[in-house]
Amino acid sequence: MDIYVSSLPFKLKEAGLKALFETHGEVESVKIIIDKITRQSKGFGFVTMPNEEEAKAAIAALHGSELDGRILIVSESQQKFQSSVKDSKSKKTSSAYFKGIGKSYRKK
């Protein structure tokens, strides 16, 4: 089960997050999201636990707990949906961006 963890201390490393969840069961992987420009933690990450019962126990135990002065928010990760650029609906609405522009600038 994939678990979303937010409000992480910015100095927390992946090894520390893994150790926190390992007290509740086996941890398959841990990923703290890092800002590409500043190379600093964005304060949230994901933990994957193979056993669903252990994962639910970890969520129940850690949600609302305090770590380095911050209250953790822990929940089951939700799948992110992405729309396709080639979607036919987006082709129809793209002309809306060109309204008010002279004919010579309109997309053909």
C-alpha positions as CSV (number, residue, x, y, z in Angstrom):
1,M,0.0,0.0,0.0
2,D,1.3,3.5,-0.9
3,I,1.1,6.0,2.0
4,Y,1.2,9.8,1.7
5,V,3.0,11.6,4.5
6,S,3.0,15.4,4.8
7,S,4.2,18.1,7.3
8,L,7.5,16.3,7.5
9,P,10.4,18.2,9.2
10,F,12.6,19.6,6.4
11,K,15.8,18.1,7.7
12,L,14.3,14.6,7.9
13,K,16.1,12.1,5.6
14,E,14.6,9.0,3.9
15,A,16.4,6.7,6.3
16,G,14.7,8.5,9.2
17,L,11.3,8.2,7.6
18,K,11.9,4.5,6.9
19,A,12.9,3.9,10.5
20,L,9.7,5.6,11.7
21,F,7.5,3.3,9.6
22,E,9.5,0.2,10.2
23,T,8.3,0.2,13.8
24,H,4.9,-0.8,12.4
25,G,6.0,-3.4,9.8
26,E,8.0,-4.0,6.6
27,V,8.8,-1.0,4.5
28,E,9.4,-1.6,0.8
29,S,10.4,1.9,-0.3
30,V,10.5,5.5,0.9
31,K,10.6,8.7,-1.1
32,I,10.8,12.3,0.2
33,I,10.0,14.8,-2.5
34,I,12.8,17.3,-3.2
35,D,12.5,20.7,-4.9
36,K,14.5,20.6,-8.2
37,I,15.8,24.1,-7.9
38,T,16.7,24.5,-4.2
39,R,17.4,20.8,-3.6
40,Q,15.5,21.0,-0.3
41,S,12.7,18.8,1.0
42,K,9.2,20.0,0.1
43,G,7.9,18.6,3.4
44,F,6.1,15.5,2.1
45,G,6.8,12.1,0.8
46,F,5.6,8.6,0.1
47,V,6.1,5.2,1.9
48,T,5.3,1.8,0.4
49,M,4.4,-1.0,2.7
50,P,3.7,-4.4,1.1
51,N,1.4,-5.6,3.9
52,E,-1.9,-3.7,3.9
53,E,-2.8,-4.5,7.5
54,E,0.6,-3.2,8.7
55,A,0.2,-0.1,6.5
56,K,-3.2,0.7,7.9
57,A,-1.9,0.2,11.5
58,A,1.0,2.6,10.6
59,I,-1.4,5.2,9.3
60,A,-3.6,5.0,12.4
61,A,-0.6,5.2,14.7
62,L,1.3,8.0,13.0
63,H,-1.4,10.3,11.8
64,G,-1.5,13.3,14.1
65,S,1.7,12.3,15.9
66,E,4.5,14.8,16.5
67,L,8.0,14.6,14.9
68,D,10.5,17.3,15.6
69,G,7.8,19.8,16.5
70,R,5.6,19.1,13.5
71,I,2.3,17.2,13.5
72,L,2.4,14.5,10.8
73,I,-0.4,14.0,8.3
74,V,-0.5,10.4,7.2
75,S,-3.0,8.9,4.8
76,E,-3.4,6.3,2.0
77,S,-2.0,7.8,-1.2
78,Q,-4.5,8.7,-3.9
79,Q,-3.6,8.0,-7.5
80,K,-2.9,11.2,-9.6
81,F,-4.8,11.3,-12.9
82,Q,-3.2,13.0,-15.8
83,S,-5.0,14.1,-19.0
84,S,-3.6,13.5,-22.4
85,V,-2.4,16.5,-24.4
86,K,-3.8,14.7,-27.5
87,D,-7.3,14.5,-25.9
88,S,-9.9,15.5,-28.4
89,K,-11.7,17.7,-25.9
90,S,-8.5,19.8,-25.3
91,K,-8.2,20.3,-29.1
92,K,-11.7,21.8,-29.2
93,T,-11.1,24.2,-26.4
94,S,-7.6,25.3,-27.5
95,S,-9.1,27.9,-29.8
96,A,-10.5,29.7,-26.8
97,Y,-7.0,30.8,-26.0
98,F,-6.7,32.7,-29.3
99,K,-9.9,34.7,-29.1
100,G,-9.2,38.4,-29.4
101,I,-5.9,37.9,-31.3
102,G,-5.7,39.2,-34.8
103,K,-6.2,36.8,-37.7
104,S,-2.5,36.7,-38.6
105,Y,-1.7,35.3,-35.1
106,R,-4.4,32.7,-34.9
107,K,-3.5,29.0,-34.8
108,K,-4.4,27.2,-38.1
